Amino acid sequence: MSIRPVKITDQGIEVVHDERNHGGTVPLDQITFSKTPTGQNDVRYINLPCPVAGCDSVSCHPIGGGAAPREVQRLFVHVFERAGQARAIAFDRVKRMANEMDGPGRFKFASVTDLDAVS
């Protein structure tokens, strides 16, 4: 994994760029969904850019979470919330989609309140 989310803050998403050993905060408006071949948003994947000036790296994270499921799934819930979905609805959506993509049991949170617990 290249650029991974570490913490959600009011300013954005704190990330670590593992391969380059740096990181920072990505503003929320710079987090985007990947695109389908027809140009539509593919809400199963998030593009997370490196916030360091001059570093043009971007990591694409699947809703299942890849190597960092808790952090990435938490990020997806947050992104759906920022798009106007109620937290419980965003939670259920990410849970359903993560389990569909990676199999039953892939979703790592037992309840909405678990999202706020430190991993």
KAJO-V932169 format. One record per residue. N is the residue number from 1. RES is the residue in one small letter. PHI is phi in whole degrees, -180 to 180 (* if undefined). Layout:
BEGIN
N_RES_PHI ; N_RES_PHI
END
This chain:
BEGIN
1_m_* ; 2_s_-99 ; 3_i_-109 ; 4_r_-121 ; 5_p_-72 ; 6_v_-117 ; 7_k_-154 ; 8_i_-95 ; 9_t_-127 ; 10_d_-67 ; 11_q_-86 ; 12_g_154 ; 13_i_-114 ; 14_e_-75 ; 15_v_-131 ; 16_v_-123 ; 17_h_-99 ; 18_d_-58 ; 19_e_-69 ; 20_r_-110 ; 21_n_57 ; 22_h_-147 ; 23_g_-178 ; 24_g_161 ; 25_t_-113 ; 26_v_-93 ; 27_p_-59 ; 28_l_-57 ; 29_d_-73 ; 30_q_-96 ; 31_i_-91 ; 32_t_-127 ; 33_f_-84 ; 34_s_-68 ; 35_k_-111 ; 36_t_-78 ; 37_p_-58 ; 38_t_-92 ; 39_g_92 ; 40_q_-83 ; 41_n_-65 ; 42_d_-105 ; 43_v_-72 ; 44_r_-89 ; 45_y_-138 ; 46_i_-114 ; 47_n_-98 ; 48_l_-119 ; 49_p_-82 ; 50_c_-77 ; 51_p_-85 ; 52_v_-78 ; 53_a_-56 ; 54_g_88 ; 55_c_-98 ; 56_d_-98 ; 57_s_-73 ; 58_v_-138 ; 59_s_-107 ; 60_c_-104 ; 61_h_-114 ; 62_p_-77 ; 63_i_-61 ; 64_g_-69 ; 65_g_105 ; 66_g_57 ; 67_a_-78 ; 68_a_-131 ; 69_p_-60 ; 70_r_-63 ; 71_e_-66 ; 72_v_-72 ; 73_q_-63 ; 74_r_-61 ; 75_l_-62 ; 76_f_-60 ; 77_v_-59 ; 78_h_-63 ; 79_v_-64 ; 80_f_-65 ; 81_e_-62 ; 82_r_-63 ; 83_a_-85 ; 84_g_108 ; 85_q_-83 ; 86_a_-62 ; 87_r_-57 ; 88_a_-64 ; 89_i_-70 ; 90_a_-62 ; 91_f_-58 ; 92_d_-63 ; 93_r_-65 ; 94_v_-65 ; 95_k_-59 ; 96_r_-62 ; 97_m_-69 ; 98_a_-65 ; 99_n_-69 ; 100_e_-67 ; 101_m_-73 ; 102_d_-114 ; 103_g_105 ; 104_p_-56 ; 105_g_90 ; 106_r_-69 ; 107_f_-66 ; 108_k_-101 ; 109_f_-118 ; 110_a_-81 ; 111_s_-153 ; 112_v_-58 ; 113_t_-66 ; 114_d_-66 ; 115_l_-60 ; 116_d_-87 ; 117_a_-72 ; 118_v_-73 ; 119_s_-76
END
